[in-house]
Amino acid sequence: MALALQLRINVSAESTSLEGSNVDKELIEDGNPAEFRVMRGEELWHKKSGANNTSLEQCDLGKGPGVIKGAYVELPKYFNDANKVMDIEQRLIFCRTKIQGLTHEQAISIPFS
């Protein structure tokens, strides 16, 4: 009896993990799941919000206002306008408060991870 129960548990666990891997395969076949994060980031970059109803397109990540390409790999770096060294998250929070007019609490309420 105990052996039969153990076999059922093992078969059940294997079928569950196989079902999970099939779901993962289906997600990957449709494209890289990380692409959803990229698309969401692009949405947030262009979306007007905050008291100033502006987008982040004028945020300077170190390569000039609105330039995203290559900026991440050069961070953290010193920014004159903030008078300190910032990584990407600190810089986005800075831009959300200065450009969009959010309070610090509003800017950090949604993590960037």
N, CA and C atoms as a LAMMPS dump frame, in Angstrom:
ITEM: TIMESTEP
0
ITEM: NUMBER OF ATOMS
339
ITEM: BOX BOUNDS ff ff ff
-5.0000000000000000e+02 5.0000000000000000e+02
-5.0000000000000000e+02 5.0000000000000000e+02
-5.0000000000000000e+02 5.0000000000000000e+02
ITEM: ATOMS id mol type element x y z
1 1 1 N 0.826 -1.191 0
2 1 2 C 0 0 0
3 1 3 C 0.87 1.254 0
4 2 1 N 1.886 1.299 0.862
5 2 2 C 2.754 2.465 0.946
6 2 3 C 3.513 2.666 -0.363
7 3 1 N 3.925 1.543 -1.004
8 3 2 C 4.638 1.64 -2.267
9 3 3 C 3.73 2.207 -3.353
10 4 1 N 2.488 1.79 -3.397
11 4 2 C 1.535 2.291 -4.39
12 4 3 C 1.306 3.791 -4.196
13 5 1 N 1.187 4.219 -2.947
14 5 2 C 0.984 5.639 -2.65
15 5 3 C 2.203 6.443 -3.099
16 6 1 N 3.395 5.934 -2.82
17 6 2 C 4.625 6.625 -3.212
18 6 3 C 4.723 6.719 -4.731
19 7 1 N 4.334 5.646 -5.442
20 7 2 C 4.369 5.668 -6.905
21 7 3 C 3.412 6.719 -7.452
22 8 1 N 2.193 6.818 -6.869
23 8 2 C 1.216 7.82 -7.304
24 8 3 C 1.756 9.228 -7.085
25 9 1 N 2.407 9.439 -5.959
26 9 2 C 2.961 10.764 -5.657
27 9 3 C 4.061 11.096 -6.661
28 10 1 N 4.95 10.13 -6.948
29 10 2 C 6.034 10.369 -7.903
30 10 3 C 5.495 10.651 -9.305
31 11 1 N 4.512 9.868 -9.752
32 11 2 C 3.919 10.07 -11.075
33 11 3 C 3.237 11.431 -11.13
34 12 1 N 2.526 11.781 -10.077
35 12 2 C 1.85 13.072 -10.027
36 12 3 C 2.85 14.219 -10.094
37 13 1 N 3.938 14.118 -9.353
38 13 2 C 4.958 15.169 -9.343
39 13 3 C 5.616 15.294 -10.707
40 14 1 N 5.889 14.137 -11.361
41 14 2 C 6.504 14.176 -12.68
42 14 3 C 5.572 14.784 -13.703
43 15 1 N 4.293 14.434 -13.676
44 15 2 C 3.369 14.985 -14.667
45 15 3 C 3.19 16.482 -14.452
46 16 1 N 3.203 16.932 -13.193
47 16 2 C 3.081 18.357 -12.928
48 16 3 C 4.292 19.102 -13.464
49 17 1 N 5.501 18.565 -13.243
50 17 2 C 6.694 19.248 -13.728
51 17 3 C 6.748 19.205 -15.254
52 18 1 N 6.272 18.127 -15.872
53 18 2 C 6.228 18.065 -17.325
54 18 3 C 5.241 19.07 -17.877
55 19 1 N 4.081 19.208 -17.219
56 19 2 C 3.097 20.19 -17.664
57 19 3 C 3.69 21.59 -17.567
58 20 1 N 4.415 21.874 -16.48
59 20 2 C 5.048 23.172 -16.292
60 20 3 C 6.061 23.453 -17.38
61 21 1 N 6.858 22.442 -17.745
62 21 2 C 7.867 22.66 -18.777
63 21 3 C 7.211 22.868 -20.135
64 22 1 N 6.064 22.217 -20.396
65 22 2 C 5.345 22.444 -21.648
66 22 3 C 4.831 23.874 -21.72
67 23 1 N 4.355 24.386 -20.6
68 23 2 C 3.88 25.767 -20.558
69 23 3 C 5.051 26.707 -20.821
70 24 1 N 6.193 26.434 -20.195
71 24 2 C 7.381 27.255 -20.417
72 24 3 C 7.797 27.223 -21.888
73 25 1 N 7.751 26.035 -22.493
74 25 2 C 8.122 25.915 -23.902
75 25 3 C 7.187 26.737 -24.775
76 26 1 N 5.884 26.711 -24.455
77 26 2 C 4.924 27.495 -25.234
78 26 3 C 5.213 28.986 -25.113
79 27 1 N 5.549 29.443 -23.902
80 27 2 C 5.873 30.855 -23.707
81 27 3 C 7.112 31.256 -24.497
82 28 1 N 8.117 30.393 -24.475
83 28 2 C 9.364 30.7 -25.158
84 28 3 C 9.168 30.668 -26.669
85 29 1 N 8.315 29.747 -27.172
86 29 2 C 8.059 29.682 -28.603
87 29 3 C 7.432 30.971 -29.109
88 30 1 N 6.623 31.614 -28.28
89 30 2 C 5.986 32.864 -28.679
90 30 3 C 6.953 34.036 -28.642
91 31 1 N 8.095 33.868 -28.064
92 31 2 C 9.093 34.918 -27.941
93 31 3 C 9.71 34.868 -26.561
94 32 1 N 10.718 35.64 -26.364
95 32 2 C 11.408 35.686 -25.093
96 32 3 C 10.538 36.396 -24.055
97 33 1 N 10.26 35.773 -22.909
98 33 2 C 9.436 36.422 -21.892
99 33 3 C 10 37.761 -21.414
100 34 1 N 11.295 37.95 -21.527
101 34 2 C 11.894 39.227 -21.134
102 34 3 C 11.434 40.358 -22.038
103 35 1 N 10.973 40.018 -23.233
104 35 2 C 10.483 41.038 -24.15
105 35 3 C 9.278 41.777 -23.572
106 36 1 N 8.505 41.087 -22.735
107 36 2 C 7.363 41.748 -22.098
108 36 3 C 7.842 42.867 -21.187
109 37 1 N 8.939 42.642 -20.483
110 37 2 C 9.515 43.679 -19.614
111 37 3 C 10.01 44.862 -20.444
112 38 1 N 10.636 44.562 -21.563
113 38 2 C 11.141 45.617 -22.441
114 38 3 C 9.979 46.453 -22.969
115 39 1 N 8.928 45.78 -23.412
116 39 2 C 7.756 46.503 -23.924
117 39 3 C 7.129 47.366 -22.841
118 40 1 N 7.044 46.847 -21.622
119 40 2 C 6.486 47.611 -20.509
120 40 3 C 7.36 48.824 -20.196
121 41 1 N 8.672 48.642 -20.242
122 41 2 C 9.591 49.754 -20.02
123 41 3 C 9.434 50.839 -21.072
124 42 1 N 9.274 50.437 -22.328
125 42 2 C 9.06 51.409 -23.404
126 42 3 C 7.759 52.173 -23.195
127 43 1 N 6.733 51.453 -22.768
128 43 2 C 5.447 52.09 -22.461
129 43 3 C 5.616 53.167 -21.402
130 44 1 N 6.297 52.814 -20.312
131 44 2 C 6.49 53.748 -19.209
132 44 3 C 7.374 54.925 -19.616
133 45 1 N 8.344 54.706 -20.483
134 45 2 C 9.24 55.755 -20.949
135 45 3 C 8.468 56.819 -21.726
136 46 1 N 7.502 56.383 -22.528
137 46 2 C 6.751 57.3 -23.395
138 46 3 C 5.454 57.813 -22.764
139 47 1 N 5.027 57.2 -21.689
140 47 2 C 3.752 57.566 -21.065
141 47 3 C 3.88 58.881 -20.296
142 48 1 N 2.955 59.778 -20.546
143 48 2 C 2.922 61.039 -19.81
144 48 3 C 2.274 60.787 -18.455
145 49 1 N 2.923 61.264 -17.396
146 49 2 C 2.361 61.1 -16.059
147 49 3 C 2.925 62.145 -15.115
148 50 1 N 2.463 62.109 -13.894
149 50 2 C 2.915 63.043 -12.877
150 50 3 C 2.214 64.377 -12.969
151 51 1 N 2.542 65.254 -12.053
152 51 2 C 1.931 66.581 -11.991
153 51 3 C 2.216 67.386 -13.257
154 52 1 N 3.362 67.131 -13.904
155 52 2 C 3.737 67.874 -15.111
156 52 3 C 3.194 67.241 -16.391
157 53 1 N 2.555 66.078 -16.27
158 53 2 C 1.99 65.351 -17.41
159 53 3 C 2.997 65.255 -18.572
160 54 1 N 4.195 64.792 -18.251
161 54 2 C 5.237 64.636 -19.251
162 54 3 C 5.767 63.208 -19.242
163 55 1 N 6.416 62.836 -20.332
164 55 2 C 7.038 61.511 -20.412
165 55 3 C 8.477 61.615 -19.92
166 56 1 N 9.149 60.485 -19.898
167 56 2 C 10.561 60.456 -19.492
168 56 3 C 11.495 60.645 -20.68
169 57 1 N 10.944 60.973 -21.829
170 57 2 C 11.752 61.077 -23.043
171 57 3 C 12.841 62.155 -22.957
172 58 1 N 12.728 63.093 -22.028
173 58 2 C 13.763 64.116 -21.848
174 58 3 C 14.744 63.768 -20.732
175 59 1 N 14.58 62.588 -20.14
176 59 2 C 15.483 62.148 -19.077
177 59 3 C 16.862 61.871 -19.67
178 60 1 N 17.882 62.42 -19.043
179 60 2 C 19.263 62.199 -19.481
180 60 3 C 19.872 61.084 -18.639
181 61 1 N 20.072 59.944 -19.26
182 61 2 C 20.666 58.791 -18.579
183 61 3 C 22.186 58.781 -18.729
184 62 1 N 22.726 59.908 -19.177
185 62 2 C 24.166 60.031 -19.304
186 62 3 C 24.662 60.113 -20.73
187 63 1 N 23.766 59.93 -21.697
188 63 2 C 24.143 59.971 -23.108
189 63 3 C 23.435 61.119 -23.831
190 64 1 N 22.737 61.947 -23.064
191 64 2 C 21.949 63.038 -23.634
192 64 3 C 20.466 62.778 -23.404
193 65 1 N 19.671 63.843 -23.374
194 65 2 C 18.238 63.681 -23.121
195 65 3 C 17.572 62.722 -24.111
196 66 1 N 16.884 61.737 -23.571
197 66 2 C 16.136 60.787 -24.385
198 66 3 C 16.931 59.642 -24.969
199 67 1 N 18.25 59.67 -24.852
200 67 2 C 19.086 58.606 -25.43
201 67 3 C 19.17 57.457 -24.431
202 68 1 N 18.694 56.306 -24.872
203 68 2 C 18.675 55.125 -24.015
204 68 3 C 19.805 54.166 -24.385
205 69 1 N 20.017 54.007 -25.683
206 69 2 C 20.978 53.02 -26.177
207 69 3 C 22.371 53.263 -25.594
208 70 1 N 22.901 52.226 -24.941
209 70 2 C 24.239 52.261 -24.392
210 70 3 C 24.362 52.923 -23.029
211 71 1 N 23.29 53.526 -22.535
212 71 2 C 23.367 54.251 -21.265
213 71 3 C 23.55 53.301 -20.08
214 72 1 N 22.833 52.198 -20.082
215 72 2 C 22.868 51.292 -18.931
216 72 3 C 24.274 50.783 -18.625
217 73 1 N 25.027 50.476 -19.656
218 73 2 C 26.357 49.897 -19.446
219 73 3 C 27.354 50.912 -18.896
220 74 1 N 27.037 52.195 -18.983
221 74 2 C 27.934 53.226 -18.474
222 74 3 C 27.552 53.706 -17.074
223 75 1 N 26.505 53.134 -16.529
224 75 2 C 26.066 53.524 -15.19
225 75 3 C 26.572 52.527 -14.171
226 76 1 N 26.84 52.924 -12.955
227 76 2 C 26.613 54.245 -12.367
228 76 3 C 27.66 55.253 -12.836
229 77 1 N 27.258 56.522 -12.804
230 77 2 C 28.161 57.61 -13.155
231 77 3 C 27.729 58.884 -12.443
232 78 1 N 28.59 59.885 -12.479
233 78 2 C 28.315 61.167 -11.834
234 78 3 C 27.442 62.028 -12.745
235 79 1 N 26.402 62.634 -12.162
236 79 2 C 25.517 63.545 -12.888
237 79 3 C 25.612 64.928 -12.248
238 80 1 N 25.988 65.925 -13.057
239 80 2 C 26.127 67.297 -12.558
240 80 3 C 24.818 67.851 -11.995
241 81 1 N 23.705 67.581 -12.675
242 81 2 C 22.43 68.171 -12.246
243 81 3 C 21.968 67.646 -10.889
244 82 1 N 22.417 66.476 -10.505
245 82 2 C 22.059 65.912 -9.201
246 82 3 C 23.213 66.038 -8.205
247 83 1 N 24.4 66.351 -8.723
248 83 2 C 25.606 66.49 -7.909
249 83 3 C 25.93 65.205 -7.145
250 84 1 N 25.713 64.058 -7.825
251 84 2 C 26.07 62.784 -7.206
252 84 3 C 26.141 61.673 -8.244
253 85 1 N 26.717 60.571 -7.825
254 85 2 C 26.794 59.373 -8.661
255 85 3 C 25.471 58.631 -8.543
256 86 1 N 24.932 58.178 -9.686
257 86 2 C 23.644 57.473 -9.694
258 86 3 C 23.724 56.22 -10.561
259 87 1 N 22.973 55.191 -10.13
260 87 2 C 22.777 54.02 -10.986
261 87 3 C 21.47 54.25 -11.75
262 88 1 N 21.048 53.276 -12.519
263 88 2 C 19.875 53.458 -13.375
264 88 3 C 18.599 53.729 -12.568
265 89 1 N 18.399 52.999 -11.483
266 89 2 C 17.177 53.202 -10.697
267 89 3 C 17.164 54.568 -10.036
268 90 1 N 18.287 54.976 -9.489
269 90 2 C 18.354 56.305 -8.868
270 90 3 C 18.1 57.394 -9.905
271 91 1 N 18.646 57.206 -11.096
272 91 2 C 18.474 58.219 -12.142
273 91 3 C 17.022 58.288 -12.611
274 92 1 N 16.374 57.15 -12.752
275 92 2 C 14.963 57.153 -13.153
276 92 3 C 14.089 57.816 -12.092
277 93 1 N 14.39 57.564 -10.834
278 93 2 C 13.641 58.221 -9.755
279 93 3 C 13.875 59.729 -9.821
280 94 1 N 15.119 60.129 -10.039
281 94 2 C 15.456 61.553 -10.169
282 94 3 C 14.647 62.174 -11.309
283 95 1 N 14.633 61.522 -12.46
284 95 2 C 13.9 62.053 -13.617
285 95 3 C 12.393 62.086 -13.365
286 96 1 N 11.883 61.079 -12.701
287 96 2 C 10.444 61.067 -12.415
288 96 3 C 10.065 62.219 -11.49
289 97 1 N 10.945 62.583 -10.557
290 97 2 C 10.625 63.697 -9.659
291 97 3 C 10.861 65.041 -10.346
292 98 1 N 11.969 65.195 -11.062
293 98 2 C 12.301 66.485 -11.682
294 98 3 C 11.516 66.755 -12.956
295 99 1 N 11.389 65.766 -13.809
296 99 2 C 10.734 65.973 -15.103
297 99 3 C 9.221 65.789 -15.005
298 100 1 N 8.795 64.705 -14.354
299 100 2 C 7.366 64.415 -14.295
300 100 3 C 6.669 65.093 -13.117
301 101 1 N 7.432 65.539 -12.136
302 101 2 C 6.833 66.244 -11.011
303 101 3 C 6.233 65.352 -9.938
304 102 1 N 6.672 64.103 -9.897
305 102 2 C 6.195 63.203 -8.845
306 102 3 C 6.95 63.478 -7.543
307 103 1 N 6.347 63.124 -6.434
308 103 2 C 7.068 63.162 -5.171
309 103 3 C 8.002 61.948 -5.144
310 104 1 N 8.975 61.972 -4.256
311 104 2 C 9.895 60.831 -4.136
312 104 3 C 9.12 59.556 -3.812
313 105 1 N 8.141 59.665 -2.924
314 105 2 C 7.335 58.498 -2.523
315 105 3 C 6.569 57.941 -3.724
316 106 1 N 6.003 58.814 -4.532
317 106 2 C 5.287 58.338 -5.739
318 106 3 C 6.25 57.679 -6.724
319 107 1 N 7.425 58.257 -6.864
320 107 2 C 8.396 57.741 -7.831
321 107 3 C 8.921 56.361 -7.449
322 108 1 N 8.992 56.071 -6.15
323 108 2 C 9.506 54.759 -5.723
324 108 3 C 8.402 53.761 -5.439
325 109 1 N 7.15 54.163 -5.595
326 109 2 C 6.039 53.257 -5.254
327 109 3 C 5.963 52.049 -6.184
328 110 1 N 6.468 52.162 -7.384
329 110 2 C 6.503 51.043 -8.328
330 110 3 C 7.96 50.73 -8.635
331 111 1 N 8.474 49.592 -8.133
332 111 2 C 9.887 49.258 -8.377
333 111 3 C 10.157 49.008 -9.849
334 112 1 N 11.399 49.218 -10.272
335 112 2 C 11.781 49.095 -11.681
336 112 3 C 12.246 47.703 -12.049
337 113 1 N 12.287 46.77 -11.121
338 113 2 C 12.863 45.467 -11.395
339 113 3 C 12.208 44.725 -12.517
